[in-house]
Amino acid sequence: MIMDQQDARVINKPKILLVEDNETFRKVVKRTMELSGFDIFEAENGLRGLEIARVNKPDLILVDIYMPVMDGMSMLSELKKDEILMKIPVVMVTNVQEELDNAVKAGAEEAILKSSLTPSQMVDVCKKYLDLN
């Protein structure tokens, strides 16, 4: 069976790992990302996020900073120590303005405020780090 280029794009959807403890926010982001052509993996905390990242090797990781079990900054630190995962772009999401600079200093490609984030902005951020623009 011969596949055309469009079929290949469907099979090779970019994989995004969303690590967020707020289930409502996770559902909204997941739906938006899936409608935009991304495969989404979800985790409710940083520890589970690391497990999923090691198995699925996502193309991009979106991480909330404040979560139970393992917070986003601790997860980011662990990602940057792992020879395979360290190359995956990480975008931190938070409701705390003061944490934006700290996240970037810790190794995130970008940090964005969750409170002002629209679904289309989230898609644009993902496309930027996946070179899809």
Contacts in CASP RR format, 6 or more apart in sequence:
PFRMAT RR
TARGET T0000
AUTHOR 0000-0000-0000
METHOD contacts of the structure
MODEL  1
MIMDQQDARVINKPKILLVEDNETFRKVVKRTMELSGFDIFEAENGLRGL
EIARVNKPDLILVDIYMPVMDGMSMLSELKKDEILMKIPVVMVTNVQEEL
DNAVKAGAEEAILKSSLTPSQMVDVCKKYLDLN
3 11 0 8 1.000
13 37 0 8 1.000
13 38 0 8 1.000
13 39 0 8 1.000
14 37 0 8 1.000
14 38 0 8 1.000
14 39 0 8 1.000
14 59 0 8 1.000
14 60 0 8 1.000
14 126 0 8 1.000
14 130 0 8 1.000
14 132 0 8 1.000
15 38 0 8 1.000
15 39 0 8 1.000
15 40 0 8 1.000
15 41 0 8 1.000
15 56 0 8 1.000
15 57 0 8 1.000
15 58 0 8 1.000
15 59 0 8 1.000
15 60 0 8 1.000
16 33 0 8 1.000
16 38 0 8 1.000
16 39 0 8 1.000
16 40 0 8 1.000
16 41 0 8 1.000
16 58 0 8 1.000
16 59 0 8 1.000
16 60 0 8 1.000
16 61 0 8 1.000
16 62 0 8 1.000
16 126 0 8 1.000
17 40 0 8 1.000
17 41 0 8 1.000
17 42 0 8 1.000
17 43 0 8 1.000
17 49 0 8 1.000
17 52 0 8 1.000
17 53 0 8 1.000
17 56 0 8 1.000
17 58 0 8 1.000
17 60 0 8 1.000
17 61 0 8 1.000
17 62 0 8 1.000
18 26 0 8 1.000
18 29 0 8 1.000
18 30 0 8 1.000
18 33 0 8 1.000
18 40 0 8 1.000
18 41 0 8 1.000
18 42 0 8 1.000
18 43 0 8 1.000
18 62 0 8 1.000
19 42 0 8 1.000
19 43 0 8 1.000
19 44 0 8 1.000
19 45 0 8 1.000
19 46 0 8 1.000
19 48 0 8 1.000
19 49 0 8 1.000
19 61 0 8 1.000
19 62 0 8 1.000
19 63 0 8 1.000
19 64 0 8 1.000
19 67 0 8 1.000
19 72 0 8 1.000
19 75 0 8 1.000
20 26 0 8 1.000
20 29 0 8 1.000
20 42 0 8 1.000
20 43 0 8 1.000
20 44 0 8 1.000
20 62 0 8 1.000
20 63 0 8 1.000
20 64 0 8 1.000
20 67 0 8 1.000
20 93 0 8 1.000
21 44 0 8 1.000
21 45 0 8 1.000
21 64 0 8 1.000
21 66 0 8 1.000
21 67 0 8 1.000
21 68 0 8 1.000
22 64 0 8 1.000
23 44 0 8 1.000
25 64 0 8 1.000
25 114 0 8 1.000
26 42 0 8 1.000
26 44 0 8 1.000
28 119 0 8 1.000
29 40 0 8 1.000
29 62 0 8 1.000
29 119 0 8 1.000
29 122 0 8 1.000
30 40 0 8 1.000
30 42 0 8 1.000
32 119 0 8 1.000
32 122 0 8 1.000
32 123 0 8 1.000
33 40 0 8 1.000
33 122 0 8 1.000
33 123 0 8 1.000
33 126 0 8 1.000
34 40 0 8 1.000
36 123 0 8 1.000
36 126 0 8 1.000
38 126 0 8 1.000
41 52 0 8 1.000
41 56 0 8 1.000
41 58 0 8 1.000
42 52 0 8 1.000
43 49 0 8 1.000
43 51 0 8 1.000
43 52 0 8 1.000
44 67 0 8 1.000
45 67 0 8 1.000
45 68 0 8 1.000
45 69 0 8 1.000
45 70 0 8 1.000
46 63 0 8 1.000
46 67 0 8 1.000
46 69 0 8 1.000
46 70 0 8 1.000
46 71 0 8 1.000
46 72 0 8 1.000
46 74 0 8 1.000
46 75 0 8 1.000
47 69 0 8 1.000
47 70 0 8 1.000
47 75 0 8 1.000
48 69 0 8 1.000
49 75 0 8 1.000
50 70 0 8 1.000
50 75 0 8 1.000
50 78 0 8 1.000
50 79 0 8 1.000
52 58 0 8 1.000
53 61 0 8 1.000
53 79 0 8 1.000
53 85 0 8 1.000
53 88 0 8 1.000
54 82 0 8 1.000
54 84 0 8 1.000
54 85 0 8 1.000
57 84 0 8 1.000
57 85 0 8 1.000
57 88 0 8 1.000
58 88 0 8 1.000
59 88 0 8 1.000
59 89 0 8 1.000
59 130 0 8 1.000
60 88 0 8 1.000
60 89 0 8 1.000
60 90 0 8 1.000
60 91 0 8 1.000
60 126 0 8 1.000
60 129 0 8 1.000
60 130 0 8 1.000
61 79 0 8 1.000
61 88 0 8 1.000
61 89 0 8 1.000
61 90 0 8 1.000
61 91 0 8 1.000
62 90 0 8 1.000
62 91 0 8 1.000
62 93 0 8 1.000
62 122 0 8 1.000
62 126 0 8 1.000
63 72 0 8 1.000
63 75 0 8 1.000
63 76 0 8 1.000
63 90 0 8 1.000
63 91 0 8 1.000
63 92 0 8 1.000
63 93 0 8 1.000
63 108 0 8 1.000
64 72 0 8 1.000
64 92 0 8 1.000
64 93 0 8 1.000
64 94 0 8 1.000
64 114 0 8 1.000
65 71 0 8 1.000
65 72 0 8 1.000
65 73 0 8 1.000
65 92 0 8 1.000
65 93 0 8 1.000
65 94 0 8 1.000
65 96 0 8 1.000
65 99 0 8 1.000
65 103 0 8 1.000
66 72 0 8 1.000
66 94 0 8 1.000
66 95 0 8 1.000
66 96 0 8 1.000
72 92 0 8 1.000
73 102 0 8 1.000
73 103 0 8 1.000
73 106 0 8 1.000
76 90 0 8 1.000
76 92 0 8 1.000
76 103 0 8 1.000
76 106 0 8 1.000
76 107 0 8 1.000
76 108 0 8 1.000
77 106 0 8 1.000
79 85 0 8 1.000
79 86 0 8 1.000
79 88 0 8 1.000
79 90 0 8 1.000
80 86 0 8 1.000
80 106 0 8 1.000
80 107 0 8 1.000
89 109 0 8 1.000
89 129 0 8 1.000
89 130 0 8 1.000
90 107 0 8 1.000
90 108 0 8 1.000
90 109 0 8 1.000
91 108 0 8 1.000
91 109 0 8 1.000
91 110 0 8 1.000
91 111 0 8 1.000
91 112 0 8 1.000
91 125 0 8 1.000
91 126 0 8 1.000
91 129 0 8 1.000
92 99 0 8 1.000
92 100 0 8 1.000
92 103 0 8 1.000
92 104 0 8 1.000
92 108 0 8 1.000
92 110 0 8 1.000
92 111 0 8 1.000
92 112 0 8 1.000
93 111 0 8 1.000
93 112 0 8 1.000
93 113 0 8 1.000
93 114 0 8 1.000
93 117 0 8 1.000
94 100 0 8 1.000
94 103 0 8 1.000
94 111 0 8 1.000
94 112 0 8 1.000
94 113 0 8 1.000
94 114 0 8 1.000
95 113 0 8 1.000
95 114 0 8 1.000
95 115 0 8 1.000
97 113 0 8 1.000
99 111 0 8 1.000
100 111 0 8 1.000
100 112 0 8 1.000
100 113 0 8 1.000
101 111 0 8 1.000
102 111 0 8 1.000
103 111 0 8 1.000
104 110 0 8 1.000
104 111 0 8 1.000
109 129 0 8 1.000
110 125 0 8 1.000
110 129 0 8 1.000
112 121 0 8 1.000
112 125 0 8 1.000
124 133 0 8 1.000
126 132 0 8 1.000
127 133 0 8 1.000
END
